[in-house]
Structure formats: C-alpha cells, structure tokens
C-alpha cells in the first residue's frame, strides 16, 4: 500500500534497505560494489538515524535508473546484513491511495 507518488513506469529512485545496525558498513560496501551509492537515512525531528520498529537502520541505495528490477532484487537479497529491501517484484496488485480514494494497479 502506497500513495500515488510511488507509482512510476521507471524505477529511478533510491531503494530503501532495512539493515542490521552491526552490518551497516558491510552493507554500504556491498551496495557500492554493485554500483550504488548508499546513504544512511537520518531522522528529521530527532538526532541520529531512522530506526525501524525492529531496531534496524534504513539505508537509501541510489542506483540511478534500474533497468532490470529482477536482477537488482536478487543482488540486494544476497547482501549480508540486509533484512529487507524496497523492490517488490512478486506482487500481483499494488494499492495506491489518492486524494479521491483508493485505486489498484495491476503489476505487469
């Protein structure tokens, strides 16, 4: 479930990665090795990094335009220390909210 700003025909935004805190530097190195630029997401109204409900960090990994999301899904899933990432390729329907209500968008 997302808002309408997340819908795009091209995947060209940084990919959020949920990362174990002890593996932060390792994940940053792995992201760089596969061509990305990692950036630890910092809090807006608090000092320090954003921390998930599970106590993990969020790293935004910028790969520019991702031409093959399936391949990137595999590469990120293999990174040691990445709990989850923001590429969802095995999804049948995405529900996107809009100002006028909900719309559903079929994948592929």
N, CA, C and O atoms as a printed pandas DataFrame, in Angstrom:
     atom_number atom_name residue_name chain_id  residue_number  x_coord  y_coord  z_coord
0              1         N          UNK        A               1    0.844   -1.160    0.000
1              2        CA          UNK        A               1    0.000    0.000    0.000
2              3         C          UNK        A               1    0.901    1.239    0.000
3              4         O          UNK        A               1    1.795    1.372    0.836
4              5         N          UNK        A               2    0.653    2.125   -0.937
5              6        CA          UNK        A               2    1.471    3.329   -1.100
6              7         C          UNK        A               2    0.576    4.502   -1.463
7              8         O          UNK        A               2   -0.619    4.339   -1.708
8              9         N          UNK        A               3    1.176    5.691   -1.493
9             10        CA          UNK        A               3    0.433    6.816   -2.058
10            11         C          UNK        A               3    0.796    6.923   -3.534
11            12         O          UNK        A               3    1.756    6.301   -3.990
12            13         N          UNK        A               4    0.035    7.704   -4.268
13            14        CA          UNK        A               4    0.187    7.786   -5.714
14            15         C          UNK        A               4    1.540    8.270   -6.179
15            16         O          UNK        A               4    1.899    8.028   -7.331
16            17         N          UNK        A               5    2.313    8.945   -5.334
17            18        CA          UNK        A               5    3.623    9.439   -5.752
18            19         C          UNK        A               5    4.623    8.308   -5.953
19            20         O          UNK        A               5    5.664    8.517   -6.576
20            21         N          UNK        A               6    4.330    7.113   -5.441
21            22        CA          UNK        A               6    5.252    5.973   -5.565
22            23         C          UNK        A               6    5.099    5.238   -6.893
23            24         O          UNK        A               6    5.930    4.393   -7.226
24            25         N          UNK        A               7    4.046    5.547   -7.661
25            26        CA          UNK        A               7    3.814    4.861   -8.926
26            27         C          UNK        A               7    4.671    5.479  -10.024
27            28         O          UNK        A               7    4.676    6.696  -10.208
28            29         N          UNK        A               8    5.391    4.634  -10.747
29            30        CA          UNK        A               8    6.291    5.117  -11.782
30            31         C          UNK        A               8    6.503    4.023  -12.804
31            32         O          UNK        A               8    6.527    2.840  -12.465
32            33         N          UNK        A               9    6.656    4.417  -14.053
33            34        CA          UNK        A               9    6.951    3.459  -15.108
34            35         C          UNK        A               9    8.413    3.047  -15.127
35            36         O          UNK        A               9    8.778    2.037  -15.728
36            37         N          UNK        A              10    9.250    3.845  -14.460
37            38        CA          UNK        A              10   10.692    3.590  -14.423
38            39         C          UNK        A              10   11.150    3.637  -12.970
39            40         O          UNK        A              10   10.784    4.543  -12.221
40            41         N          UNK        A              11   11.954    2.652  -12.583
41            42        CA          UNK        A              11   12.482    2.614  -11.222
42            43         C          UNK        A              11   13.776    3.417  -11.194
43            44         O          UNK        A              11   14.825    2.949  -11.635
44            45         N          UNK        A              12   13.680    4.648  -10.662
45            46        CA          UNK        A              12   14.853    5.525  -10.682
46            47         C          UNK        A              12   15.041    6.277   -9.366
47            48         O          UNK        A              12   15.810    7.237   -9.308
48            49         N          UNK        A              13   14.361    5.860   -8.334
49            50        CA          UNK        A              13   14.507    6.462   -7.015
50            51         C          UNK        A              13   15.417    5.579   -6.163
51            52         O          UNK        A              13   15.536    4.382   -6.426
52            53         N          UNK        A              14   16.056    6.150   -5.152
53            54        CA          UNK        A              14   16.850    5.312   -4.259
54            55         C          UNK        A              14   15.998    4.195   -3.643
55            56         O          UNK        A              14   14.824    4.393   -3.330
56            57         N          UNK        A              15   16.602    3.041   -3.477
57            58        CA          UNK        A              15   15.917    1.869   -2.923
58            59         C          UNK        A              15   16.167    1.824   -1.417
59            60         O          UNK        A              15   17.320    1.801   -0.986
60            61         N          UNK        A              16   15.098    1.810   -0.608
61            62        CA          UNK        A              16   15.310    1.695    0.831
62            63         C          UNK        A              16   15.706    0.266    1.215
63            64         O          UNK        A              16   15.134   -0.708    0.723
64            65         N          UNK        A              17   16.692    0.166    2.099
65            66        CA          UNK        A              17   17.144   -1.123    2.608
66            67         C          UNK        A              17   17.025   -1.103    4.123
67            68         O          UNK        A              17   17.511   -0.173    4.767
68            69         N          UNK        A              18   16.387   -2.113    4.700
69            70        CA          UNK        A              18   16.400   -2.265    6.157
70            71         C          UNK        A              18   17.638   -3.077    6.495
71            72         O          UNK        A              18   17.830   -4.177    5.975
72            73         N          UNK        A              19   18.487   -2.526    7.376
73            74        CA          UNK        A              19   19.819   -3.069    7.601
74            75         C          UNK        A              19   20.071   -3.297    9.087
75            76         O          UNK        A              19   19.752   -2.444    9.916
76            77         N          UNK        A              20   20.644   -4.450    9.419
77            78        CA          UNK        A              20   21.075   -4.696   10.794
78            79         C          UNK        A              20   22.128   -3.657   11.171
79            80         O          UNK        A              20   23.076   -3.454   10.412
80            81         N          UNK        A              21   21.992   -2.996   12.313
81            82        CA          UNK        A              21   22.965   -1.953   12.683
82            83         C          UNK        A              21   24.414   -2.422   12.665
83            84         O          UNK        A              21   25.294   -1.673   12.241
84            85         N          UNK        A              22   24.681   -3.646   13.118
85            86        CA          UNK        A              22   26.068   -4.134   13.156
86            87         C          UNK        A              22   26.634   -4.371   11.757
87            88         O          UNK        A              22   27.848   -4.500   11.594
88            89         N          UNK        A              23   25.764   -4.429   10.746
89            90        CA          UNK        A              23   26.204   -4.699    9.377
90            91         C          UNK        A              23   26.180   -3.455    8.490
91            92         O          UNK        A              23   26.358   -3.554    7.276
92            93         N          UNK        A              24   25.965   -2.303    9.084
93            94        CA          UNK        A              24   25.817   -1.069    8.294
94            95         C          UNK        A              24   26.978   -0.862    7.326
95            96         O          UNK        A              24   26.753   -0.699    6.127
96            97         N          UNK        A              25   28.207   -0.863    7.818
97            98        CA          UNK        A              25   29.380   -0.597    6.957
98            99         C          UNK        A              25   29.541   -1.694    5.895
99           100         O          UNK        A              25   29.909   -1.403    4.757
100          101         N          UNK        A              26   29.270   -2.937    6.259
101          102        CA          UNK        A              26   29.343   -4.036    5.305
102          103         C          UNK        A              26   28.322   -3.842    4.192
103          104         O          UNK        A              26   28.645   -4.019    3.017
104          105         N          UNK        A              27   27.099   -3.483    4.548
105          106        CA          UNK        A              27   26.050   -3.261    3.540
106          107         C          UNK        A              27   26.428   -2.087    2.641
107          108         O          UNK        A              27   26.263   -2.162    1.424
108          109         N          UNK        A              28   26.930   -1.013    3.225
109          110        CA          UNK        A              28   27.349    0.133    2.411
110          111         C          UNK        A              28   28.407   -0.282    1.392
111          112         O          UNK        A              28   28.362    0.159    0.243
112          113         N          UNK        A              29   29.356   -1.124    1.795
113          114        CA          UNK        A              29   30.393   -1.607    0.876
114          115         C          UNK        A              29   29.804   -2.493   -0.214
115          116         O          UNK        A              29   30.195   -2.394   -1.376
116          117         N          UNK        A              30   28.859   -3.364    0.160
117          118        CA          UNK        A              30   28.235   -4.249   -0.827
118          119         C          UNK        A              30   27.417   -3.448   -1.837
119          120         O          UNK        A              30   27.441   -3.744   -3.031
120          121         N          UNK        A              31   26.697   -2.436   -1.361
121          122        CA          UNK        A              31   25.912   -1.579   -2.262
122          123         C          UNK        A              31   26.846   -0.875   -3.243
123          124         O          UNK        A              31   26.556   -0.810   -4.438
124          125         N          UNK        A              32   27.956   -0.350   -2.748
125          126        CA          UNK        A              32   28.929    0.305   -3.630
126          127         C          UNK        A              32   29.499   -0.680   -4.650
127          128         O          UNK        A              32   29.716   -0.320   -5.807
128          129         N          UNK        A              33   29.740   -1.915   -4.228
129          130        CA          UNK        A              33   30.294   -2.932   -5.129
130          131         C          UNK        A              33   29.347   -3.265   -6.282
131          132         O          UNK        A              33   29.801   -3.641   -7.363
132          133         N          UNK        A              34   28.035   -3.131   -6.065
133          134        CA          UNK        A              34   27.091   -3.426   -7.150
134          135         C          UNK        A              34   26.630   -2.151   -7.861
135          136         O          UNK        A              34   25.654   -2.165   -8.611
136          137         N          UNK        A              35   27.344   -1.054   -7.614
137          138        CA          UNK        A              35   27.109    0.156   -8.390
138          139         C          UNK        A              35   26.221    1.201   -7.760
139          140         O          UNK        A              35   25.804    2.142   -8.436
140          141         N          UNK        A              36   25.921    1.062   -6.483
141          142        CA          UNK        A              36   25.043    2.019   -5.824
142          143         C          UNK        A              36   25.788    2.981   -4.916
143          144         O          UNK        A              36   26.952    2.776   -4.570
144          145         N          UNK        A              37   25.080    4.037   -4.542
145          146        CA          UNK        A              37   25.599    4.991   -3.577
146          147         C          UNK        A              37   24.721    4.913   -2.337
147          148         O          UNK        A              37   23.566    5.337   -2.375
148          149         N          UNK        A              38   25.251    4.376   -1.230
149          150        CA          UNK        A              38   24.444    4.225   -0.015
150          151         C          UNK        A              38   24.426    5.505    0.813
151          152         O          UNK        A              38   25.405    6.249    0.865
152          153         N          UNK        A              39   23.280    5.739    1.461
153          154        CA          UNK        A              39   23.142    6.902    2.339
154          155         C          UNK        A              39   22.278    6.505    3.531
155          156         O          UNK        A              39   21.125    6.107    3.364
156          157         N          UNK        A              40   22.837    6.614    4.729
157          158        CA          UNK        A              40   22.087    6.301    5.937
158          159         C          UNK        A              40   20.986    7.348    6.100
159          160         O          UNK        A              40   21.266    8.546    6.098
160          161         N          UNK        A              41   19.750    6.907    6.240
161          162        CA          UNK        A              41   18.623    7.826    6.398
162          163         C          UNK        A              41   18.628    8.400    7.813
163          164         O          UNK        A              41   18.587    7.667    8.802
164          165         N          UNK        A              42   18.679    9.712    7.881
165          166        CA          UNK        A              42   18.723   10.398    9.167
166          167         C          UNK        A              42   17.336   10.895    9.553
167          168         O          UNK        A              42   16.507   11.190    8.693
168          169         N          UNK        A              43   17.095   10.985   10.865
169          170        CA          UNK        A              43   15.822   11.470   11.369
170          171         C          UNK        A              43   15.608   12.936   11.039
171          172         O          UNK        A              43   16.566   13.699   10.907
172          173         N          UNK        A              44   14.356   13.325   10.907
173          174        CA          UNK        A              44   14.027   14.707   10.582
174          175         C          UNK        A              44   13.838   15.533   11.849
175          176         O          UNK        A              44   14.354   16.646   11.951
176          177         N          UNK        A              45   13.108   14.996   12.803
177          178        CA          UNK        A              45   12.838   15.731   14.039
178          179         C          UNK        A              45   13.526   15.105   15.245
179          180         O          UNK        A              45   13.087   15.271   16.383
180          181         N          UNK        A              46   14.585   14.398   14.985
181          182        CA          UNK        A              46   15.375   13.799   16.060
182          183         C          UNK        A              46   16.805   13.655   15.570
183          184         O          UNK        A              46   17.061   13.640   14.366
184          185         N          UNK        A              47   17.717   13.550   16.493
185          186        CA          UNK        A              47   19.106   13.337   16.111
186          187         C          UNK        A              47   19.342   11.865   15.833
187          188         O          UNK        A              47   18.745   10.993   16.463
188          189         N          UNK        A              48   20.209   11.608   14.894
189          190        CA          UNK        A              48   20.590   10.241   14.606
190          191         C          UNK        A              48   19.800    9.629   13.467
191          192         O          UNK        A              48   18.931   10.270   12.877
192          193         N          UNK        A              49   20.117    8.375   13.167
193          194        CA          UNK        A              49   19.473    7.695   12.037
194          195         C          UNK        A              49   18.046    7.263   12.347
195          196         O          UNK        A              49   17.649    7.128   13.505
196          197         N          UNK        A              50   17.291    7.051   11.279
197          198        CA          UNK        A              50   15.954    6.465   11.397
198          199         C          UNK        A              50   16.138    5.028   11.865
199          200         O          UNK        A              50   16.988    4.303   11.348
200          201         N          UNK        A              51   15.338    4.620   12.846
201          202        CA          UNK        A              51   15.394    3.263   13.382
202          203         C          UNK        A              51   14.018    2.630   13.186
203          204         O          UNK        A              51   13.002    3.228   13.540
204          205         N          UNK        A              52   13.984    1.426   12.624
205          206        CA          UNK        A              52   12.717    0.734   12.379
206          207         C          UNK        A              52   12.158    0.171   13.687
207          208         O          UNK        A              52   12.817    0.214   14.725
208          209         N          UNK        A              53   10.943   -0.352   13.621
209          210        CA          UNK        A              53   10.321   -0.994   14.787
210          211         C          UNK        A              53   11.163   -2.147   15.314
211          212         O          UNK        A              53   11.104   -2.472   16.500
212          213         N          UNK        A              54   11.946   -2.765   14.435
213          214        CA          UNK        A              54   12.796   -3.893   14.821
214          215         C          UNK        A              54   14.186   -3.460   15.268
215          216         O          UNK        A              54   15.041   -4.306   15.531
216          217         N          UNK        A              55   14.423   -2.149   15.358
217          218        CA          UNK        A              55   15.721   -1.658   15.806
218          219         C          UNK        A              55   16.781   -1.610   14.723
219          220         O          UNK        A              55   17.971   -1.513   15.026
220          221         N          UNK        A              56   16.366   -1.676   13.461
221          222        CA          UNK        A              56   17.311   -1.663   12.351
222          223         C          UNK        A              56   17.400   -0.276   11.721
223          224         O          UNK        A              56   16.544    0.577   11.955
224          225         N          UNK        A              57   18.445   -0.061   10.920
225          226        CA          UNK        A              57   18.639    1.198   10.208
226          227         C          UNK        A              57   18.020    1.109    8.816
227          228         O          UNK        A              57   17.753    0.019    8.309
228          229         N          UNK        A              58   17.797    2.276    8.207
229          230        CA          UNK        A              58   17.377    2.365    6.811
230          231         C          UNK        A              58   18.516    3.013    6.038
231          232         O          UNK        A              58   18.984    4.097    6.386
232          233         N          UNK        A              59   18.947    2.340    4.997
233          234        CA          UNK        A              59   19.920    2.903    4.068
234          235         C          UNK        A              59   19.203    3.090    2.740
235          236         O          UNK        A              59   18.565    2.167    2.234
236          237         N          UNK        A              60   19.313    4.291    2.179
237          238        CA          UNK        A              60   18.777    4.550    0.846
238          239         C          UNK        A              60   19.910    4.324   -0.144
239          240         O          UNK        A              60   20.946    4.985   -0.078
240          241         N          UNK        A              61   19.705    3.380   -1.064
241          242        CA          UNK        A              61   20.726    2.999   -2.039
242          243         C          UNK        A              61   20.340    3.540   -3.407
243          244         O          UNK        A              61   19.348    3.114   -3.999
244          245         N          UNK        A              62   21.137    4.484   -3.903
245          246        CA          UNK        A              62   20.850    5.119   -5.192
246          247         C          UNK        A              62   21.626    4.409   -6.294
247          248         O          UNK        A              62   22.857    4.413   -6.309
248          249         N          UNK        A              63   20.885    3.798   -7.216
249          250        CA          UNK        A              63   21.482    3.103   -8.352
250          251         C          UNK        A              63   21.194    3.823   -9.661
251          252         O          UNK        A              63   21.463    3.287  -10.736
252          253         N          UNK        A              64   20.647    5.040   -9.582
253          254        CA          UNK        A              64   20.212    5.714  -10.804
254          255         C          UNK        A              64   19.000    4.974  -11.342
255          256         O          UNK        A              64   18.178    4.488  -10.565
256          257         N          UNK        A              65   18.876    4.882  -12.647
257          258        CA          UNK        A              65   17.780    4.126  -13.254
258          259         C          UNK        A              65   18.109    2.641  -13.193
259          260         O          UNK        A              65   19.182    2.209  -13.614
260          261         N          UNK        A              66   17.171    1.875  -12.664
261          262        CA          UNK        A              66   17.349    0.422  -12.555
262          263         C          UNK        A              66   16.628   -0.218  -13.735
263          264         O          UNK        A              66   15.400   -0.299  -13.757
264          265         N          UNK        A              67   17.409   -0.673  -14.717
265          266        CA          UNK        A              67   16.842   -1.248  -15.929
266          267         C          UNK        A              67   16.296   -2.656  -15.728
267          268         O          UNK        A              67   15.371   -3.067  -16.428
268          269         N          UNK        A              68   16.859   -3.398  -14.779
269          270        CA          UNK        A              68   16.444   -4.779  -14.546
270          271         C          UNK        A              68   16.117   -4.974  -13.061
271          272         O          UNK        A              68   16.966   -5.421  -12.290
272          273         N          UNK        A              69   14.869   -4.634  -12.660
273          274        CA          UNK        A              69   14.492   -4.775  -11.243
274          275         C          UNK        A              69   14.620   -6.203  -10.724
275          276         O          UNK        A              69   14.938   -6.404   -9.552
276          277         N          UNK        A              70   14.378   -7.199  -11.579
277          278        CA          UNK        A              70   14.511   -8.595  -11.151
278          279         C          UNK        A              70   15.946   -8.897  -10.737
279          280         O          UNK        A              70   16.175   -9.534   -9.709
280          281         N          UNK        A              71   16.902   -8.447  -11.522
281          282        CA          UNK        A              71   18.308   -8.675  -11.189
282          283         C          UNK        A              71   18.687   -7.920   -9.910
283          284         O          UNK        A              71   19.378   -8.461   -9.047
284          285         N          UNK        A              72   18.230   -6.662   -9.793
285          286        CA          UNK        A              72   18.561   -5.872   -8.603
286          287         C          UNK        A              72   17.940   -6.499   -7.360
287          288         O          UNK        A              72   18.558   -6.494   -6.295
288          289         N          UNK        A              73   16.734   -7.035   -7.478
289          290        CA          UNK        A              73   16.103   -7.742   -6.360
290          291         C          UNK        A              73   17.010   -8.864   -5.867
291          292         O          UNK        A              73   17.220   -9.014   -4.663
292          293         N          UNK        A              74   17.540   -9.642   -6.788
293          294        CA          UNK        A              74   18.425  -10.745   -6.414
294          295         C          UNK        A              74   19.718  -10.271   -5.779
295          296         O          UNK        A              74   20.163  -10.831   -4.776
296          297         N          UNK        A              75   20.327   -9.238   -6.358
297          298        CA          UNK        A              75   21.581   -8.710   -5.821
298          299         C          UNK        A              75   21.404   -8.171   -4.407
299          300         O          UNK        A              75   22.235   -8.425   -3.535
300          301         N          UNK        A              76   20.326   -7.428   -4.177
301          302        CA          UNK        A              76   20.095   -6.857   -2.844
302          303         C          UNK        A              76   19.720   -7.935   -1.832
303          304         O          UNK        A              76   20.106   -7.859   -0.666
304          305         N          UNK        A              77   18.967   -8.938   -2.280
305          306        CA          UNK        A              77   18.580  -10.026   -1.377
306          307         C          UNK        A              77   19.786  -10.837   -0.919
307          308         O          UNK        A              77   19.754  -11.442    0.152
308          309         N          UNK        A              78   20.845  -10.854   -1.719
309          310        CA          UNK        A              78   22.059  -11.594   -1.372
310          311         C          UNK        A              78   23.006  -10.815   -0.471
311          312         O          UNK        A              78   23.968  -11.385    0.044
312          313         N          UNK        A              79   22.754   -9.521   -0.270
313          314        CA          UNK        A              79   23.646   -8.712    0.565
314          315         C          UNK        A              79   23.531   -9.122    2.030
315          316         O          UNK        A              79   22.443   -9.111    2.605
316          317         N          UNK        A              80   24.654   -9.480    2.617
317          318        CA          UNK        A              80   24.695   -9.851    4.030
318          319         C          UNK        A              80   24.371   -8.617    4.865
319          320         O          UNK        A              80   24.979   -7.561    4.687
320          321         N          UNK        A              81   23.406   -8.755    5.781
321          322        CA          UNK        A              81   23.030   -7.655    6.655
322          323         C          UNK        A              81   21.779   -6.926    6.226
323          324         O          UNK        A              81   21.235   -6.136    6.997
324          325         N          UNK        A              82   21.300   -7.174    4.996
325          326        CA          UNK        A              82   20.052   -6.565    4.528
326          327         C          UNK        A              82   18.897   -7.454    4.986
327          328         O          UNK        A              82   18.821   -8.627    4.620
328          329         N          UNK        A              83   18.005   -6.886    5.783
329          330        CA          UNK        A              83   16.845   -7.625    6.274
330          331         C          UNK        A              83   15.766   -7.661    5.196
331          332         O          UNK        A              83   15.150   -8.699    4.958
332          333         N          UNK        A              84   15.544   -6.519    4.548
333          334        CA          UNK        A              84   14.524   -6.387    3.506
334          335         C          UNK        A              84   14.892   -5.196    2.644
335          336         O          UNK        A              84   15.655   -4.325    3.063
336          337         N          UNK        A              85   14.348   -5.163    1.439
337          338        CA          UNK        A              85   14.575   -4.012    0.559
338          339         C          UNK        A              85   13.263   -3.604   -0.104
339          340         O          UNK        A              85   12.262   -4.315   -0.020
340          341         N          UNK        A              86   13.287   -2.451   -0.762
341          342        CA          UNK        A              86   12.064   -1.855   -1.299
342          343         C          UNK        A              86   11.758   -2.165   -2.742
343          344         O          UNK        A              86   11.002   -1.427   -3.374
344          345         N          UNK        A              87   12.316   -3.232   -3.291
345          346        CA          UNK        A              87   11.925   -3.661   -4.637
346          347         C          UNK        A              87   10.995   -4.852   -4.467
347          348         O          UNK        A              87   11.374   -5.884   -3.912
348          349         N          UNK        A              88    9.782   -4.693   -4.950
349          350        CA          UNK        A              88    8.771   -5.736   -4.798
350          351         C          UNK        A              88    8.402   -6.256   -6.178
351          352         O          UNK        A              88    7.616   -5.632   -6.891
352          353         N          UNK        A              89    8.962   -7.390   -6.554
353          354        CA          UNK        A              89    8.720   -7.911   -7.905
354          355         C          UNK        A              89    7.674   -9.020   -7.944
355          356         O          UNK        A              89    7.115   -9.294   -9.005
356          357         N          UNK        A              90    7.401   -9.654   -6.824
357          358        CA          UNK        A              90    6.435  -10.752   -6.801
358          359         C          UNK        A              90    5.109  -10.300   -6.204
359          360         O          UNK        A              90    4.565  -10.945   -5.308
360          361         N          UNK        A              91    4.600   -9.186   -6.712
361          362        CA          UNK        A              91    3.362   -8.602   -6.206
362          363         C          UNK        A              91    2.347   -8.593   -7.342
363          364         O          UNK        A              91    2.657   -8.164   -8.453
364          365         N          UNK        A              92    1.141   -9.063   -7.066
365          366        CA          UNK        A              92    0.104   -9.090   -8.096
366          367         C          UNK        A              92   -0.637   -7.764   -8.212
367          368         O          UNK        A              92   -0.933   -7.306   -9.315
368          369         N          UNK        A              93   -0.935   -7.148   -7.068
369          370        CA          UNK        A              93   -1.688   -5.895   -7.067
370          371         C          UNK        A              93   -1.045   -4.932   -6.081
371          372         O          UNK        A              93   -0.666   -5.314   -4.973
372          373         N          UNK        A              94   -0.931   -3.692   -6.498
373          374        CA          UNK        A              94   -0.471   -2.639   -5.608
374          375         C          UNK        A              94   -1.652   -1.721   -5.351
375          376         O          UNK        A              94   -2.310   -1.275   -6.292
376          377         N          UNK        A              95   -1.929   -1.435   -4.076
377          378        CA          UNK        A              95   -2.982   -0.497   -3.729
378          379         C          UNK        A              95   -2.346    0.850   -3.473
379          380         O          UNK        A              95   -1.487    1.000   -2.604
380          381         N          UNK        A              96   -2.787    1.834   -4.252
381          382        CA          UNK        A              96   -2.233    3.177   -4.122
382          383         C          UNK        A              96   -3.334    4.130   -3.707
383          384         O          UNK        A              96   -4.407    4.162   -4.309
384          385         N          UNK        A              97   -3.056    4.907   -2.670
385          386        CA          UNK        A              97   -4.014    5.891   -2.206
386          387         C          UNK        A              97   -3.910    7.165   -3.021
387          388         O          UNK        A              97   -2.835    7.526   -3.501
388          389         N          UNK        A              98   -5.023    7.830   -3.168
389          390        CA          UNK        A              98   -5.044    9.117   -3.846
390          391         C          UNK        A              98   -5.915   10.063   -3.023
391          392         O          UNK        A              98   -6.531    9.652   -2.040
392          393         N          UNK        A              99   -5.960   11.308   -3.422
393          394        CA          UNK        A              99   -6.774   12.282   -2.694
394          395         C          UNK        A              99   -8.262   11.959   -2.776
395          396         O          UNK        A              99   -9.040   12.367   -1.914
396          397         N          UNK        A             100   -8.655   11.223   -3.820
397          398        CA          UNK        A             100  -10.074   10.896   -4.002
398          399         C          UNK        A             100  -10.434    9.491   -3.541
399          400         O          UNK        A             100  -11.596    9.095   -3.631
400          401         N          UNK        A             101   -9.463    8.733   -3.051
401          402        CA          UNK        A             101   -9.757    7.381   -2.584
402          403         C          UNK        A             101   -8.665    6.414   -2.971
403          404         O          UNK        A             101   -7.525    6.821   -3.194
404          405         N          UNK        A             102   -8.999    5.128   -3.056
405          406        CA          UNK        A             102   -8.039    4.081   -3.364
406          407         C          UNK        A             102   -8.167    3.672   -4.829
407          408         O          UNK        A             102   -9.263    3.603   -5.385
408          409         N          UNK        A             103   -7.022    3.407   -5.429
409          410        CA          UNK        A             103   -7.010    2.820   -6.761
410          411         C          UNK        A             103   -6.113    1.591   -6.692
411          412         O          UNK        A             103   -5.182    1.554   -5.888
412          413         N          UNK        A             104   -6.375    0.596   -7.513
413          414        CA          UNK        A             104   -5.490   -0.559   -7.553
414          415         C          UNK        A             104   -4.814   -0.594   -8.918
415          416         O          UNK        A             104   -5.424   -0.269   -9.937
416          417         N          UNK        A             105   -3.571   -0.984   -8.922
417          418        CA          UNK        A             105   -2.797   -1.045  -10.160
418          419         C          UNK        A             105   -2.280   -2.468  -10.284
419          420         O          UNK        A             105   -1.594   -2.960   -9.388
420          421         N          UNK        A             106   -2.593   -3.114  -11.358
421          422        CA          UNK        A             106   -2.097   -4.467  -11.591
422          423         C          UNK        A             106   -0.622   -4.415  -11.956
423          424         O          UNK        A             106   -0.193   -3.536  -12.704
424          425         N          UNK        A             107    0.139   -5.335  -11.442
425          426        CA          UNK        A             107    1.557   -5.414  -11.788
426          427         C          UNK        A             107    1.730   -6.275  -13.020
427          428         O          UNK        A             107    1.127   -7.340  -13.152
428          429         N          UNK        A             108    2.543   -5.803  -13.893
429          430        CA          UNK        A             108    2.892   -6.489  -15.143
430          431         C          UNK        A             108    1.678   -6.891  -15.858
431          432         O          UNK        A             108    1.762   -7.483  -16.934
